[in-house]
Amino acid sequence: MRILIVEDELLVRQRLLRLCTELAGSRARFDAVADLEAAGDRLQRAVYDGLLLDLNLGGEDGFELLRRAVAGRYHCVVVSAHRERALQAFEHGVLDFVPKPFSRERLGLALERLLDVSRARAGSARYLGIWRPQGTAVVELADVQWIRADGDYSQLRMRDGRSELHDKSLASLGAVLPPDFVRCHRSYVVNLRHVRSLHAGSGSRYWLVLNDGTELAVGRAHVAALRGELALG
């Protein structure tokens, strides 16, 4: 993996770089920059898998970069003294929020989440960033009915019928989606808030009916879990 550290304080930046290199070993390569302009330049010129981001960068608001991060293919961990912004950060889809001053152990926990997203617990995001020609837009996850794998991307179906394309894969999005989103098929994740019922047909065929009447295929491997989630016994 390749991870970018964005931190304006020199001593903190050097400590992050040293500790992350020690903790990750050969599993990751780290670069470090001091401001949003340099970060934007790096992210344009190279492919990164993760971001360690301070929210106050010499007076610049790191949320500008955070919104780009959650819309992109890489995941983000915030490292900040502004604890009051932790909830806001999680709502925008970060993997973890490490408050300053931080210990080696606390940083290590966050780094492990970043290095192994597949084992990360369910997230608490309320929004997802979406790339659009005019810039990054934010959609509310409560309005997302289901998400379908689309190669290296994910297609979001909104409650109003429109579709949005997200740069993260379905597996990668799973690390930030809240518990309401569950796998119903190898290619689909459904928002249980929009599910009306689960049905069984001939030939071990199963499907979900959503509140608007949409039907969504269910893989046999996911039937038992869905019954439990929907309290169907």
C-alpha positions, -999 to +999 in steps of 0.1 A: +000+000+000+010+036-005-002+061+021+000+099+022+005+118+055-008+154+055+004+173+085+016+209+088+036+206+120+071+195+112+077+175+144+043+158+143+048+150+106+082+135+113+069+114+142+040+102+121+063+092+093+087+074+117+060+055+137+040+045+106+071+032+089+080+012+120+045-001+126+037-010+090+070-025+081+071-038+045+033-036+042+032+001+032+052+030+018+046+065+033+050+100+019+044+132+039+034+167+029+026+198+049-004+215+032-034+210+010-017+223-022+011+198-019-014+170-010-035+178-040-005+177-062+007+143-049-028+128-052-030+139-088+004+126-098+004+093-079-020+065-068-025+063-031-044+037-011-048+057+021-046+091+037-036+102+073-050+137+075-048+166+100-079+189+099-061+222+106-033+228+082-019+262+089-053+277+089-066+257+060-095+233+066-086+197+060-122+189+054-117+201+018-093+172+012-114+149+034-144+153+010-122+144-019-108+114+000-142+098+008-153+103-028-121+086-041-107+051-041-085+056-010-096+055+027-089+082+052-078+083+089-080+117+106-053+127+131-063+159+148-065+178+181-100+190+172-119+162+190-152+181+185-150+173+148-147+136+153-184+129+148-184+151+116-154+131+103-171+097+109-203+109+093-183+117+062-168+082+060-134+082+077-121+049+090-108+063+123-102+095+142-070+096+162-070+125+187-038+144+194-016+139+213-015+103+202+003+072+215+022+047+194-005+021+204-035+043+194-019+052+160-011+015+155-048+006+159-058+031+133-031+021+109-042-015+111-077-005+101-062+013+071-039-015+061-066-042+064-099-025+054-115-059+047-115-066+085-127-032+096-159-031+117-190-015+103-187+022+099-209+051+110-209+072+078-240+093+071-228+107+038-208+096+008-188+118-015-195+115-052-172+127-080-189+150-105-175+171-133-183+203-113-167+190-081-175+166-052-211+162-042-224+146-010-253+122-008-271+110+023-268+072+029-303+072+043-315+079+007-295+050-008-316+019-014-289-004-026-253-005-039-242-027-067-206-038-076-196-023-109-160-035-115-137-014-095-165+010-088-199+009-071-233+020-083-256+036-058-294+035-064-311+065-047-346+066-033-356+091-060-346+066-087-314+082-099-280+064-099-246+076-087-212+060-094-187+059-066-150+054-071-146+029-043-153-008-049-182-025-030-157-043-007-139-011+001-172+008+008-181-019+033-156-005+058-175+028+062-211+018+056-233+017+087-249-016+100-281-009+081-263-019+049-260-057+046-249-080+018-278-097+001-259-110-030-223-112-041-229-081-062-253-062-039-255-045-006-290-034+005-301-007+030-325-025+054-344+007+060-358+004+025-367-033+027-404-043+029-402-081+027-382-112+018-397-138-006-389-173-016-398-189-049-392-222-067-358-235-073-343-219-042-349-184-056-351-156-031-357-119-035-363-087-015-391-063-021-383-027-013-407+000-001-411+014-036-418-021-051-384-027-065-373-064-064-337-072-055-321-107-060-309-125-029-281-151-029-288-183-011-257-178+011-272-146+025-308-158+032-303-169+068-285-137+078-312-116+061-339-134+079-322-126+112-317-090+103-353-087+093-365-106+124-382-132+102-371-162+122 
